[in-house]
């Protein structure tokens, strides 16, 4: 009964509930994402798991709780090795930290890191570039003191560069961008890039209008059966970040 209660409410858990049911969750041996109730850096993990059709659970933590003692509690219990979220717990294994490392770990498990060495390099280099863009995005969202002005500058420079480079990345494929970043293989790089494109569409709803190949790619990923089901499920966090921007 406890196991069913946890599974039925898998995206509505609190840290208190997690610790109450910890022994049950560990015995289930499914990934449990610990993060804030936002998309943020955990969203690419969700997309990988959803596309793979994998079962997982979540503990969603309020920002104010994290900074008023929950962080110290997580560190004390070994649930946040670097003092940051997201982390992933699973069975009796050690908690896993750092979003890109976790993404690659899950990708290896579900065969989403690319088949050949060349494929894997393309996936890794794409993700590294995406992280550079995300860092600039986070600086805008969390540090800007003149948001409206800085938003326009960001879209004109970093935003435009990201769209142009991503479209070129697709167009240079043999299929001319008719599928995914690594041809017909759907990889973790697609989860990372798609989520970042989605963030930019929140900043500017016309963001992809001058990039037909990229716009078609965005729709293609969005319509993948398991991802489409997730996006329509109501389980996706409503907020993209922890502040009222973007």
C-alpha positions in Angstrom: 0.0 0.0 0.0 2.8 2.4 0.9 4.6 1.5 -2.4 1.4 2.3 -4.4 0.9 5.5 -2.5 4.4 6.7 -3.4 4.1 5.6 -7.0 0.6 7.2 -7.5 1.9 10.6 -6.1 5.4 10.3 -7.6 5.7 14.0 -8.6 4.0 15.5 -5.5 6.4 14.4 -2.9 8.0 16.5 -0.1 11.4 15.8 1.5 9.5 14.8 4.7 7.5 12.2 2.8 10.7 11.0 1.1 12.4 10.4 4.4 9.2 8.7 5.8 9.2 6.3 2.9 13.0 6.1 2.3 13.3 2.4 2.9 10.5 1.7 0.5 11.9 4.0 -2.2 15.3 2.4 -2.0 13.8 -1.0 -2.4 12.1 0.1 -5.6 15.4 0.8 -7.3 14.0 3.5 -9.6 15.6 6.9 -10.1 14.3 9.6 -7.8 15.0 13.2 -8.8 15.6 15.7 -6.0 15.0 19.2 -7.2 13.0 22.4 -6.8 9.5 22.6 -8.2 10.7 24.1 -11.4 12.0 22.7 -14.7 15.5 24.2 -14.4 18.4 21.8 -14.6 16.3 18.8 -13.8 14.2 19.1 -16.9 16.7 17.4 -19.2 16.8 14.4 -16.8 13.0 14.2 -16.9 13.0 14.3 -20.7 15.6 11.5 -21.0 13.6 9.3 -18.5 10.3 10.1 -20.2 11.5 9.4 -23.7 13.0 6.1 -22.5 9.7 5.2 -20.9 11.4 4.7 -17.6 9.7 4.7 -14.2 11.0 7.4 -11.8 10.0 9.4 -8.8 10.6 13.0 -7.7 11.1 15.0 -4.5 10.3 18.6 -5.2 11.7 21.1 -2.7 10.5 24.6 -2.0 13.2 27.2 -2.6 12.7 28.8 0.8 12.9 25.4 2.5 16.2 24.7 0.8 17.8 27.9 2.1 16.3 27.6 5.6 17.8 24.2 6.6 16.9 21.7 3.9 20.3 22.1 2.2 22.1 21.3 5.4 19.9 18.3 6.0 20.6 17.0 2.5 24.3 17.5 2.9 24.3 15.8 6.3 22.4 12.8 4.9 24.7 12.6 1.9 21.9 13.5 -0.6 23.7 16.5 -2.0 27.4 15.7 -2.4 28.2 19.1 -3.8 25.6 21.1 -1.9 23.5 21.6 -5.0 20.5 20.2 -6.8 19.5 18.2 -8.8 20.6 14.9 -7.4 19.3 11.5 -8.1 19.0 8.6 -5.7 18.3 5.1 -6.7 18.1 1.9 -4.6 21.1 1.6 -2.3 23.6 3.3 -4.6 25.3 6.5 -3.8 23.4 9.7 -4.7 24.4 11.1 -8.0 25.0 14.8 -8.6 25.7 17.3 -11.4 23.0 17.5 -14.0 25.2 16.8 -17.1 26.9 13.9 -15.4 23.5 12.4 -14.5 22.2 13.0 -18.0 25.2 11.1 -19.5 24.7 8.3 -16.9 21.1 7.9 -17.8 21.9 8.2 -21.5 24.4 5.3 -21.2 21.7 3.2 -19.5 19.0 3.8 -22.1 21.3 3.8 -25.2 20.9 7.5 -25.8 24.6 8.6 -25.9 25.3 7.8 -29.5 26.4 4.5 -31.1 29.9 5.2 -32.5 32.7 7.2 -31.0 32.0 9.9 -33.6 28.4 10.0 -32.5 29.3 10.2 -28.8 31.7 13.0 -29.5 29.0 14.9 -31.4 26.6 14.4 -28.4 29.2 15.6 -25.9 30.4 18.6 -27.9 26.8 19.7 -28.5 26.0 19.4 -24.8 29.1 21.3 -23.8 28.1 24.2 -26.1 24.6 24.1 -24.8 25.9 24.5 -21.3 27.8 27.6 -22.3 24.5 29.0 -23.6 22.6 27.9 -20.4 25.2 29.7 -18.3 24.6 33.0 -20.2 20.8 32.4 -19.9 21.1 31.8 -16.1 23.2 35.0 -15.8 20.4 36.9 -17.5 17.6 35.3 -15.5 19.2 35.4 -12.0 21.7 38.2 -12.1 20.4 40.9 -14.4 19.6 44.3 -12.7 18.1 45.8 -15.9 16.2 42.7 -17.1 14.2 44.2 -20.0 17.2 45.9 -21.5 19.5 42.9 -20.9 16.9 40.5 -22.4 17.0 42.4 -25.7 20.9 42.3 -25.7 20.9 38.6 -24.8 18.5 37.7 -27.6 20.4 39.7 -30.1 23.7 38.1 -29.3 23.7 34.8 -27.4 20.1 33.9 -28.4 20.7 34.6 -32.1 24.1 32.7 -32.0 22.4 29.7 -30.4 19.7 29.5 -33.0 22.1 29.9 -35.9 24.6 27.4 -34.6 21.9 24.8 -33.8 20.4 25.1 -37.2 23.8 24.6 -38.8 24.4 21.6 -36.6 21.2 20.1 -38.0 21.8 21.2 -41.6 25.3 19.7 -41.8 23.8 16.2 -41.4 23.4 13.9 -44.4 19.6 14.2 -43.9 19.9 18.0 -43.8 18.2 18.3 -40.4 15.3 16.0 -41.2 15.8 14.0 -38.0 17.9 14.7 -34.9 21.3 16.0 -33.9 22.9 12.6 -34.6 20.8 11.7 -37.7 18.1 9.1 -37.0 19.4 8.6 -33.4 17.5 10.4 -30.7 20.1 11.2 -28.0 20.5 13.0 -24.7 21.8 16.0 -26.7 18.4 16.4 -28.2 16.9 16.5 -24.7 19.3 19.2 -23.7 19.0 21.3 -26.9 15.2 21.0 -27.1 14.8 22.1 -23.5 17.1 25.1 -24.1 15.1 26.0 -27.2 11.9 25.8 -25.1 13.4 28.3 -22.6 14.2 30.7 -25.4 10.7 30.5 -26.8 9.5 31.6 -23.4 11.8 34.6 -23.7 10.6 35.3 -27.3 7.6 33.5 -28.8 8.9 34.3 -32.3 12.4 33.0 -31.5 12.3 30.2 -34.2 10.4 32.0 -36.9 13.5 32.7 -39.0 14.9 29.2 -38.5 12.6 26.8 -40.4 14.9 23.7 -39.9 15.3 24.4 -36.2 11.5 25.1 -35.8 10.7 21.8 -37.5 13.2 20.0 -35.2 11.6 21.6 -32.1 8.2 20.3 -33.2 9.6 16.9 -34.1 11.1 16.4 -30.6 7.9 17.7 -29.0 5.8 15.2 -30.8 7.8 12.1 -29.9 5.1 9.9 -28.3 6.5 9.7 -24.7 7.6 13.3 -24.6 4.2 14.5 -26.0 2.5 12.4 -23.3 4.7 14.0 -20.6 4.1 17.5 -21.8 0.3 16.9 -21.8 0.2 15.1 -18.5 0.2 18.0 -16.1 3.3 16.5 -14.3 5.7 19.0 -15.9 6.6 21.8 -13.5 4.7 25.0 -14.4 7.7 27.3 -13.8 10.9 27.3 -15.8 13.0 28.9 -13.0 12.9 30.2 -9.4 12.3 33.8 -10.2 9.5 35.6 -12.1 11.5 36.0 -15.3 11.3 34.0 -18.5 
